[in-house]
Amino acid sequence: MKKIKYYYNTHTLRYEKLVTPLHVKLLRFFGFIATALVTAFIIVALAFRFIPSPQAKITEMKYDKMKENYDMLASQASTLQQQITILEKRDNQVYRSIFEANPLPDSARIKLTEKKNEVQKIEAINDEQLGNELAKTLNNIRERVNYQFASYNEIEKLIKNQGEKLACIPAIQPVSNRDLDRIASGFGMRIDPVYGTPKMHKGLDFTAPRGTPIYATGNGTIEIAGETGDGYGKHVVINHGYGYETLYGHMYKVKVKPGEKVKRGEVIGWVGSSGKSTGPHCHYEVHVNGQEVDPVYFFYNDLTPEQFDRILKIASTGSAKSFD
């Protein structure tokens, strides 16, 4: 049964039935609906703001995992960059120094790679940049690794060339001298045996019986083989490359011909006394970049340290008169 409400009317001084107008009922109805809608909107907004949806939770978990993986990869990338920097330093200061090669300028490396502090940069970037920055970091490392590989390939060539160079540099005595008693005259000022005046002796004189084999002291190409009228008689000049030449004078007989390739230890002729000579011997010279140098410092391949010390003394205290 519907309740009937009454109110006291002060004008008529009696209780009268309370009747609510239609427009008031409509206002109350629409006010209730509006309040309900606003309340529902607020509740939904708060729910979306503070209560993540299942999809949002999955997305957040994926993001956290991606961020964790990124941080790990970024750390590894930083370690790799440090290792590459050490390799680049060793490349410049160690490996290339051994083979007398110019170090790679940093500008050459920077052309291919940008030097960045990726670890500090991670903290400043937004979420959308994570993948791009990681790709740039790894690309940076890849380019530096490729460049370093190219450098090491060049060093391998230097190693190969260095082996060839060592085989070409004069390193043994031109005649067999096991007892170290065949050096008769050393490098320096000596008395000319013909004119009796002081003269620069540009090599070493090895006394030996006529017909004693003379050996190439390093790999090279024969430039001169025979007489040229310069006082060396029948002689041989070998171009070893790398700025090195050797001369073998006063031969009895020459075995090789110009343009022929020879190797260290190969017989190129035999001891004699041709040309301006006072007795059978081999006059031996070493030229470096066109300048005569003391050959005694180029016997390290077939002498012990004790023998080398002894031959130094013999060469410096030998006869004051040369054989040529």
C-alpha positions as YAML, in Angstrom:
chain: A
units: angstrom
residues:
- id: 1
  name: MET
  ca: [0.00, 0.00, 0.00]
- id: 2
  name: LYS
  ca: [1.39, 3.34, -1.07]
- id: 3
  name: LYS
  ca: [2.23, 5.69, 1.78]
- id: 4
  name: ILE
  ca: [0.48, 9.03, 1.80]
- id: 5
  name: LYS
  ca: [2.38, 11.99, 3.16]
- id: 6
  name: TYR
  ca: [0.83, 15.07, 4.78]
- id: 7
  name: TYR
  ca: [2.15, 18.46, 5.73]
- id: 8
  name: TYR
  ca: [0.85, 21.26, 7.97]
- id: 9
  name: ASN
  ca: [-0.30, 24.26, 6.01]
- id: 10
  name: THR
  ca: [0.22, 27.40, 8.10]
- id: 11
  name: HIS
  ca: [-2.11, 29.40, 5.93]
- id: 12
  name: THR
  ca: [-5.10, 27.15, 6.38]
- id: 13
  name: LEU
  ca: [-3.98, 25.88, 9.81]
- id: 14
  name: ARG
  ca: [-4.64, 22.29, 8.95]
- id: 15
  name: TYR
  ca: [-2.93, 19.17, 7.58]
- id: 16
  name: GLU
  ca: [-3.10, 18.73, 3.87]
- id: 17
  name: LYS
  ca: [-2.07, 15.92, 1.55]
- id: 18
  name: LEU
  ca: [1.44, 16.36, 0.10]
- id: 19
  name: VAL
  ca: [1.33, 16.29, -3.70]
- id: 20
  name: THR
  ca: [4.64, 16.36, -5.64]
- id: 21
  name: PRO
  ca: [4.44, 18.20, -8.96]
- id: 22
  name: LEU
  ca: [5.37, 16.34, -12.13]
- id: 23
  name: HIS
  ca: [8.26, 18.67, -13.04]
- id: 24
  name: VAL
  ca: [9.84, 18.06, -9.61]
- id: 25
  name: LYS
  ca: [9.56, 14.33, -10.12]
- id: 26
  name: LEU
  ca: [11.21, 14.64, -13.52]
- id: 27
  name: LEU
  ca: [14.05, 16.78, -12.11]
- id: 28
  name: ARG
  ca: [14.65, 14.27, -9.34]
- id: 29
  name: PHE
  ca: [14.63, 11.39, -11.83]
- id: 30
  name: PHE
  ca: [17.09, 13.00, -14.22]
- id: 31
  name: GLY
  ca: [19.26, 14.15, -11.31]
- id: 32
  name: PHE
  ca: [19.46, 10.58, -10.07]
- id: 33
  name: ILE
  ca: [20.37, 9.32, -13.55]
- id: 34
  name: ALA
  ca: [23.06, 12.02, -13.96]
- id: 35
  name: THR
  ca: [24.52, 11.28, -10.55]
- id: 36
  name: ALA
  ca: [24.60, 7.56, -11.33]
- id: 37
  name: LEU
  ca: [26.32, 8.16, -14.66]
- id: 38
  name: VAL
  ca: [28.92, 10.47, -13.18]
- id: 39
  name: THR
  ca: [29.57, 8.03, -10.34]
- id: 40
  name: ALA
  ca: [29.90, 5.14, -12.77]
- id: 41
  name: PHE
  ca: [32.30, 7.17, -14.95]
- id: 42
  name: ILE
  ca: [34.44, 8.03, -11.94]
- id: 43
  name: ILE
  ca: [34.51, 4.40, -10.81]
- id: 44
  name: VAL
  ca: [35.48, 3.19, -14.29]
- id: 45
  name: ALA
  ca: [38.16, 5.87, -14.62]
- id: 46
  name: LEU
  ca: [39.64, 4.95, -11.25]
- id: 47
  name: ALA
  ca: [39.51, 1.29, -12.20]
- id: 48
  name: PHE
  ca: [41.39, 1.88, -15.44]
- id: 49
  name: ARG
  ca: [43.82, 4.17, -13.64]
- id: 50
  name: PHE
  ca: [44.72, 1.99, -10.67]
- id: 51
  name: ILE
  ca: [43.58, -1.51, -11.60]
- id: 52
  name: PRO
  ca: [45.41, -2.77, -14.71]
- id: 53
  name: SER
  ca: [43.55, -4.99, -17.11]
- id: 54
  name: PRO
  ca: [44.82, -8.52, -17.86]
- id: 55
  name: GLN
  ca: [46.09, -7.32, -21.24]
- id: 56
  name: ALA
  ca: [47.86, -4.40, -19.57]
- id: 57
  name: LYS
  ca: [49.44, -6.78, -17.09]
- id: 58
  name: ILE
  ca: [50.69, -9.01, -19.93]
- id: 59
  name: THR
  ca: [52.02, -5.96, -21.78]
- id: 60
  name: GLU
  ca: [53.74, -4.68, -18.64]
- id: 61
  name: MET
  ca: [55.34, -8.08, -18.04]
- id: 62
  name: LYS
  ca: [56.58, -8.14, -21.64]
- id: 63
  name: TYR
  ca: [57.97, -4.63, -21.24]
- id: 64
  name: ASP
  ca: [59.74, -5.51, -17.98]
- id: 65
  name: LYS
  ca: [61.27, -8.57, -19.64]
- id: 66
  name: MET
  ca: [62.34, -6.54, -22.68]
- id: 67
  name: LYS
  ca: [63.86, -3.86, -20.43]
- id: 68
  name: GLU
  ca: [65.72, -6.52, -18.46]
- id: 69
  name: ASN
  ca: [67.04, -8.07, -21.69]
- id: 70
  name: TYR
  ca: [67.99, -4.65, -23.01]
- id: 71
  name: ASP
  ca: [69.90, -3.77, -19.85]
- id: 72
  name: MET
  ca: [71.74, -7.09, -20.06]
- id: 73
  name: LEU
  ca: [72.57, -6.60, -23.75]
- id: 74
  name: ALA
  ca: [73.59, -3.01, -23.12]
- id: 75
  name: SER
  ca: [75.94, -4.17, -20.38]
- id: 76
  name: GLN
  ca: [77.43, -6.79, -22.69]
- id: 77
  name: ALA
  ca: [77.75, -4.18, -25.44]
- id: 78
  name: SER
  ca: [79.59, -1.87, -23.05]
- id: 79
  name: THR
  ca: [81.98, -4.68, -22.14]
- id: 80
  name: LEU
  ca: [82.56, -5.47, -25.81]
- id: 81
  name: GLN
  ca: [83.26, -1.81, -26.54]
- id: 82
  name: GLN
  ca: [85.86, -1.72, -23.78]
- id: 83
  name: GLN
  ca: [87.48, -4.88, -25.17]
- id: 84
  name: ILE
  ca: [87.48, -3.43, -28.70]
- id: 85
  name: THR
  ca: [89.12, -0.27, -27.36]
- id: 86
  name: ILE
  ca: [91.87, -2.39, -25.76]
- id: 87
  name: LEU
  ca: [92.37, -4.31, -29.04]
- id: 88
  name: GLU
  ca: [92.59, -1.06, -30.98]
- id: 89
  name: LYS
  ca: [95.20, 0.23, -28.54]
- id: 90
  name: ARG
  ca: [97.23, -2.99, -28.76]
- id: 91
  name: ASP
  ca: [96.90, -2.87, -32.54]
- id: 92
  name: ASN
  ca: [98.41, 0.60, -32.67]
- id: 93
  name: GLN
  ca: [100.98, 0.40, -29.88]
- id: 94
  name: VAL
  ca: [102.13, -3.23, -30.07]
- id: 95
  name: TYR
  ca: [101.40, -5.23, -33.20]
- id: 96
  name: ARG
  ca: [102.06, -2.50, -35.74]
- id: 97
  name: SER
  ca: [105.11, -1.27, -33.85]
- id: 98
  name: ILE
  ca: [106.68, -4.73, -34.14]
- id: 99
  name: PHE
  ca: [106.46, -4.57, -37.92]
- id: 100
  name: GLU
  ca: [107.36, -0.87, -38.18]
- id: 101
  name: ALA
  ca: [103.93, -0.03, -39.59]
- id: 102
  name: ASN
  ca: [102.15, 3.24, -39.01]
- id: 103
  name: PRO
  ca: [99.31, 2.99, -36.48]
- id: 104
  name: LEU
  ca: [95.74, 3.40, -37.70]
- id: 105
  name: PRO
  ca: [94.60, 6.97, -36.98]
- id: 106
  name: ASP
  ca: [91.59, 7.28, -34.71]
- id: 107
  name: SER
  ca: [89.91, 9.41, -37.39]
- id: 108
  name: ALA
  ca: [89.86, 6.38, -39.70]
- id: 109
  name: ARG
  ca: [88.00, 4.36, -37.11]
- id: 110
  name: ILE
  ca: [85.64, 7.24, -36.25]
- id: 111
  name: LYS
  ca: [84.59, 7.49, -39.89]
- id: 112
  name: LEU
  ca: [82.99, 4.07, -39.55]
- id: 113
  name: THR
  ca: [81.90, 4.27, -35.92]
- id: 114
  name: GLU
  ca: [80.58, 6.97, -33.60]
- id: 115
  name: LYS
  ca: [82.21, 7.01, -30.20]
- id: 116
  name: LYS
  ca: [79.36, 7.12, -27.62]
- id: 117
  name: ASN
  ca: [78.90, 6.37, -23.96]
- id: 118
  name: GLU
  ca: [75.95, 4.00, -24.37]
- id: 119
  name: VAL
  ca: [75.65, 3.14, -20.67]
- id: 120
  name: GLN
  ca: [74.88, 6.74, -19.66]
- id: 121
  name: LYS
  ca: [72.59, 7.17, -22.62]
- id: 122
  name: ILE
  ca: [70.28, 4.31, -21.58]
- id: 123
  name: GLU
  ca: [69.08, 6.26, -18.56]
- id: 124
  name: ALA
  ca: [67.97, 9.24, -20.65]
- id: 125
  name: ILE
  ca: [66.09, 7.52, -23.49]
- id: 126
  name: ASN
  ca: [62.35, 6.82, -23.56]
- id: 127
  name: ASP
  ca: [60.67, 3.49, -24.04]
- id: 128
  name: GLU
  ca: [60.20, 3.85, -27.79]
- id: 129
  name: GLN
  ca: [63.94, 4.34, -28.33]
- id: 130
  name: LEU
  ca: [65.12, 1.18, -26.58]
- id: 131
  name: GLY
  ca: [65.18, -1.01, -29.68]
- id: 132
  name: ASN
  ca: [66.68, 1.69, -31.90]
- id: 133
  name: GLU
  ca: [69.44, 2.54, -29.44]
- id: 134
  name: LEU
  ca: [70.30, -1.13, -28.94]
- id: 135
  name: ALA
  ca: [70.47, -1.60, -32.72]
- id: 136
  name: LYS
  ca: [72.77, 1.43, -33.02]
- id: 137
  name: THR
  ca: [75.01, 0.13, -30.22]
- id: 138
  name: LEU
  ca: [75.34, -3.31, -31.77]
- id: 139
  name: ASN
  ca: [75.91, -1.77, -35.22]
- id: 140
  name: ASN
  ca: [78.63, 0.40, -33.70]
- id: 141
  name: ILE
  ca: [80.35, -2.67, -32.26]
- id: 142
  name: ARG
  ca: [79.91, -4.67, -35.46]
- id: 143
  name: GLU
  ca: [81.54, -1.93, -37.55]
- id: 144
  name: ARG
  ca: [84.44, -1.62, -35.12]
- id: 145
  name: VAL
  ca: [84.94, -5.40, -35.06]
- id: 146
  name: ASN
  ca: [84.89, -5.54, -38.87]
- id: 147
  name: TYR
  ca: [87.39, -2.71, -39.06]
- id: 148
  name: GLN
  ca: [89.62, -4.41, -36.52]
- id: 149
  name: PHE
  ca: [89.42, -7.68, -38.47]
- id: 150
  name: ALA
  ca: [90.59, -5.80, -41.55]
- id: 151
  name: SER
  ca: [93.47, -4.38, -39.54]
- id: 152
  name: TYR
  ca: [94.50, -7.83, -38.30]
- id: 153
  name: ASN
  ca: [94.34, -9.16, -41.87]
- id: 154
  name: GLU
  ca: [96.78, -6.41, -42.77]
- id: 155
  name: ILE
  ca: [98.98, -7.42, -39.84]
- id: 156
  name: GLU
  ca: [98.96, -11.01, -41.14]
- id: 157
  name: LYS
  ca: [100.31, -9.67, -44.41]
- id: 158
  name: LEU
  ca: [102.93, -7.73, -42.46]
- id: 159
  name: ILE
  ca: [103.92, -10.94, -40.67]
- id: 160
  name: LYS
  ca: [104.28, -12.71, -44.00]
- id: 161
  name: ASN
  ca: [106.23, -9.80, -45.46]
- id: 162
  name: GLN
  ca: [108.37, -9.66, -42.32]
- id: 163
  name: GLY
  ca: [109.25, -13.34, -42.78]
- id: 164
  name: GLU
  ca: [110.22, -12.64, -46.37]
- id: 165
  name: LYS
  ca: [112.18, -9.60, -45.23]
- id: 166
  name: LEU
  ca: [114.09, -11.61, -42.63]
- id: 167
  name: ALA
  ca: [114.98, -14.16, -45.31]
- id: 168
  name: CYS
  ca: [116.31, -11.38, -47.54]
- id: 169
  name: ILE
  ca: [118.36, -9.39, -45.03]
- id: 170
  name: PRO
  ca: [122.05, -10.47, -45.08]
- id: 171
  name: ALA
  ca: [122.58, -12.67, -42.04]
- id: 172
  name: ILE
  ca: [125.51, -15.08, -42.61]
- id: 173
  name: GLN
  ca: [129.18, -14.88, -43.57]
- id: 174
  name: PRO
  ca: [129.91, -15.11, -47.31]
- id: 175
  name: VAL
  ca: [132.52, -17.86, -46.88]
- id: 176
  name: SER
  ca: [132.78, -20.75, -44.47]
- id: 177
  name: ASN
  ca: [134.52, -19.41, -41.37]
- id: 178
  name: ARG
  ca: [133.86, -21.90, -38.60]
- id: 179
  name: ASP
  ca: [137.09, -21.11, -36.75]
- id: 180
  name: LEU
  ca: [136.62, -17.33, -37.21]
- id: 181
  name: ASP
  ca: [140.16, -16.98, -38.55]
- id: 182
  name: ARG
  ca: [139.47, -15.75, -42.08]
- id: 183
  name: ILE
  ca: [138.71, -12.08, -41.47]
- id: 184
  name: ALA
  ca: [141.90, -10.30, -42.44]
- id: 185
  name: SER
  ca: [140.80, -6.69, -42.73]
- id: 186
  name: GLY
  ca: [137.82, -4.92, -41.21]
- id: 187
  name: PHE
  ca: [135.55, -2.03, -42.08]
- id: 188
  name: GLY
  ca: [137.02, 1.47, -41.76]
- id: 189
  name: MET
  ca: [140.18, 3.37, -42.62]
- id: 190
  name: ARG
  ca: [142.94, 1.02, -43.87]
- id: 191
  name: ILE
  ca: [146.21, 1.34, -45.74]
- id: 192
  name: ASP
  ca: [145.77, 0.75, -49.45]
- id: 193
  name: PRO
  ca: [148.05, -2.23, -50.34]
- id: 194
  name: VAL
  ca: [148.92, -0.78, -53.74]
- id: 195
  name: TYR
  ca: [149.28, 2.95, -53.10]
- id: 196
  name: GLY
  ca: [150.24, 2.77, -49.41]
- id: 197
  name: THR
  ca: [147.89, 5.60, -48.44]
- id: 198
  name: PRO
  ca: [145.00, 5.63, -45.94]
- id: 199
  name: LYS
  ca: [141.73, 4.77, -47.62]
- id: 200
  name: MET
  ca: [138.23, 3.93, -46.51]
- id: 201
  name: HIS
  ca: [137.77, 0.18, -46.65]
- id: 202
  name: LYS
  ca: [134.02, -0.29, -47.24]
- id: 203
  name: GLY
  ca: [133.77, -3.96, -46.37]
- id: 204
  name: LEU
  ca: [135.44, -7.02, -44.84]
- id: 205
  name: ASP
  ca: [138.20, -9.11, -46.43]
- id: 206
  name: PHE
  ca: [137.86, -12.87, -45.93]
- id: 207
  name: THR
  ca: [141.07, -14.73, -46.79]
- id: 208
  name: ALA
  ca: [140.54, -18.21, -48.25]
- id: 209
  name: PRO
  ca: [142.22, -20.53, -50.77]
- id: 210
  name: ARG
  ca: [141.37, -19.98, -54.39]
- id: 211
  name: GLY
  ca: [138.22, -21.93, -55.32]
- id: 212
  name: THR
  ca: [136.60, -21.65, -51.86]
- id: 213
  name: PRO
  ca: [132.80, -21.32, -52.33]
- id: 214
  name: ILE
  ca: [131.20, -17.91, -51.78]
- id: 215
  name: TYR
  ca: [127.61, -17.93, -50.54]
- id: 216
  name: ALA
  ca: [124.72, -15.48, -50.93]
- id: 217
  name: THR
  ca: [124.08, -14.07, -47.47]
- id: 218
  name: GLY
  ca: [120.37, -13.47, -48.07]
- id: 219
  name: ASN
  ca: [117.63, -14.05, -50.62]
- id: 220
  name: GLY
  ca: [117.67, -11.66, -53.55]
- id: 221
  name: THR
  ca: [118.16, -10.96, -57.24]
- id: 222
  name: ILE
  ca: [121.53, -10.80, -58.99]
- id: 223
  name: GLU
  ca: [122.17, -7.28, -60.30]
- id: 224
  name: ILE
  ca: [125.81, -7.56, -61.37]
- id: 225
  name: ALA
  ca: [127.76, -10.73, -62.18]
- id: 226
  name: GLY
  ca: [131.20, -10.30, -63.77]
- id: 227
  name: GLU
  ca: [133.80, -7.57, -64.31]
- id: 228
  name: THR
  ca: [132.83, -3.91, -64.64]
- id: 229
  name: GLY
  ca: [136.28, -2.29, -64.47]
- id: 230
  name: ASP
  ca: [135.84, -0.80, -61.00]
- id: 231
  name: GLY
  ca: [138.64, -2.72, -59.26]
- id: 232
  name: TYR
  ca: [136.42, -5.46, -57.79]
- id: 233
  name: GLY
  ca: [137.41, -7.84, -60.59]
- id: 234
  name: LYS
  ca: [134.90, -10.61, -61.11]
- id: 235
  name: HIS
  ca: [132.24, -9.77, -58.58]
- id: 236
  name: VAL
  ca: [128.56, -10.16, -57.78]
- id: 237
  name: VAL
  ca: [126.05, -7.64, -56.47]
- id: 238
  name: ILE
  ca: [122.79, -8.95, -55.01]
- id: 239
  name: ASN
  ca: [119.73, -6.76, -54.53]
- id: 240
  name: HIS
  ca: [117.92, -8.18, -51.49]
- id: 241
  name: GLY
  ca: [115.09, -5.66, -51.54]
- id: 242
  name: TYR
  ca: [113.98, -3.58, -48.55]
- id: 243
  name: GLY
  ca: [116.96, -1.28, -49.22]
- id: 244
  name: TYR
  ca: [119.64, -3.99, -48.79]
- id: 245
  name: GLU
  ca: [122.44, -4.89, -51.25]
- id: 246
  name: THR
  ca: [125.57, -7.00, -50.88]
- id: 247
  name: LEU
  ca: [128.77, -7.08, -52.94]
- id: 248
  name: TYR
  ca: [131.19, -10.02, -53.28]
- id: 249
  name: GLY
  ca: [134.48, -9.05, -54.94]
- id: 250
  name: HIS
  ca: [137.63, -10.53, -56.52]
- id: 251
  name: MET
  ca: [136.15, -13.90, -57.49]
- id: 252
  name: TYR
  ca: [138.00, -16.58, -59.42]
- id: 253
  name: LYS
  ca: [134.79, -17.57, -61.14]
- id: 254
  name: VAL
  ca: [131.19, -16.33, -61.06]
- id: 255
  name: LYS
  ca: [128.39, -18.90, -61.03]
- id: 256
  name: VAL
  ca: [125.29, -16.70, -61.35]
- id: 257
  name: LYS
  ca: [123.88, -14.35, -63.98]
- id: 258
  name: PRO
  ca: [122.13, -10.95, -63.75]
- id: 259
  name: GLY
  ca: [118.42, -11.28, -63.08]
- id: 260
  name: GLU
  ca: [118.78, -14.68, -61.45]
- id: 261
  name: LYS
  ca: [117.02, -15.32, -58.13]
- id: 262
  name: VAL
  ca: [119.19, -16.73, -55.34]
- id: 263
  name: LYS
  ca: [118.56, -17.84, -51.79]
- id: 264
  name: ARG
  ca: [120.64, -17.49, -48.66]
- id: 265
  name: GLY
  ca: [123.42, -20.09, -48.56]
- id: 266
  name: GLU
  ca: [123.42, -20.67, -52.32]
- id: 267
  name: VAL
  ca: [126.85, -20.70, -53.99]
- id: 268
  name: ILE
  ca: [127.25, -17.67, -56.27]
- id: 269
  name: GLY
  ca: [130.97, -18.01, -57.10]
- id: 270
  name: TRP
  ca: [134.42, -18.96, -55.85]
- id: 271
  name: VAL
  ca: [137.22, -17.08, -54.10]
- id: 272
  name: GLY
  ca: [139.94, -15.65, -56.34]
- id: 273
  name: SER
  ca: [142.20, -12.64, -56.70]
- id: 274
  name: SER
  ca: [140.79, -10.86, -59.76]
- id: 275
  name: GLY
  ca: [140.80, -7.09, -60.10]
- id: 276
  name: LYS
  ca: [142.74, -4.85, -57.69]
- id: 277
  name: SER
  ca: [143.81, -7.55, -55.22]
- id: 278
  name: THR
  ca: [147.02, -8.68, -53.54]
- id: 279
  name: GLY
  ca: [145.93, -12.23, -52.77]
- id: 280
  name: PRO
  ca: [143.02, -14.68, -52.82]
- id: 281
  name: HIS
  ca: [140.18, -13.33, -50.72]
- id: 282
  name: CYS
  ca: [136.52, -12.33, -50.79]
- id: 283
  name: HIS
  ca: [135.82, -8.64, -50.36]
- id: 284
  name: TYR
  ca: [132.34, -8.39, -48.86]
- id: 285
  name: GLU
  ca: [130.20, -5.25, -48.54]
- id: 286
  name: VAL
  ca: [126.72, -4.56, -47.19]
- id: 287
  name: HIS
  ca: [124.78, -1.51, -48.42]
- id: 288
  name: VAL
  ca: [121.67, -0.20, -46.68]
- id: 289
  name: ASN
  ca: [119.70, 2.37, -48.68]
- id: 290
  name: GLY
  ca: [122.78, 3.01, -50.78]
- id: 291
  name: GLN
  ca: [125.11, 3.53, -47.81]
- id: 292
  name: GLU
  ca: [127.97, 1.16, -46.96]
- id: 293
  name: VAL
  ca: [127.71, -0.24, -43.41]
- id: 294
  name: ASP
  ca: [129.93, -2.55, -41.38]
- id: 295
  name: PRO
  ca: [129.10, -6.14, -42.50]
- id: 296
  name: VAL
  ca: [130.17, -7.54, -39.15]
- id: 297
  name: TYR
  ca: [126.72, -6.67, -37.76]
- id: 298
  name: PHE
  ca: [125.04, -8.96, -40.30]
- id: 299
  name: PHE
  ca: [126.39, -12.33, -39.19]
- id: 300
  name: TYR
  ca: [123.83, -12.99, -36.45]
- id: 301
  name: ASN
  ca: [122.26, -15.99, -38.18]
- id: 302
  name: ASP
  ca: [125.25, -18.34, -37.99]
- id: 303
  name: LEU
  ca: [127.10, -17.16, -34.86]
- id: 304
  name: THR
  ca: [126.55, -17.67, -31.15]
- id: 305
  name: PRO
  ca: [126.71, -14.57, -28.95]
- id: 306
  name: GLU
  ca: [130.22, -15.56, -27.87]
- id: 307
  name: GLN
  ca: [131.34, -16.02, -31.48]
- id: 308
  name: PHE
  ca: [129.77, -12.73, -32.49]
- id: 309
  name: ASP
  ca: [131.63, -10.93, -29.69]
- id: 310
  name: ARG
  ca: [134.85, -12.56, -30.80]
- id: 311
  name: ILE
  ca: [134.37, -11.68, -34.48]
- id: 312
  name: LEU
  ca: [133.69, -8.06, -33.52]
- id: 313
  name: LYS
  ca: [137.09, -7.93, -31.83]
- id: 314
  name: ILE
  ca: [138.81, -9.65, -34.78]
- id: 315
  name: ALA
  ca: [137.30, -7.22, -37.28]
- id: 316
  name: SER
  ca: [138.29, -4.18, -35.26]
- id: 317
  name: THR
  ca: [141.87, -5.35, -34.56]
- id: 318
  name: GLY
  ca: [142.62, -6.97, -37.92]
- id: 319
  name: SER
  ca: [145.35, -5.98, -40.31]
- id: 320
  name: ALA
  ca: [145.79, -2.26, -40.83]
- id: 321
  name: LYS
  ca: [146.32, -3.01, -44.51]
- id: 322
  name: SER
  ca: [143.51, -4.22, -46.71]
- id: 323
  name: PHE
  ca: [143.85, -6.85, -49.45]
- id: 324
  name: ASP
  ca: [142.36, -4.51, -52.03]
...
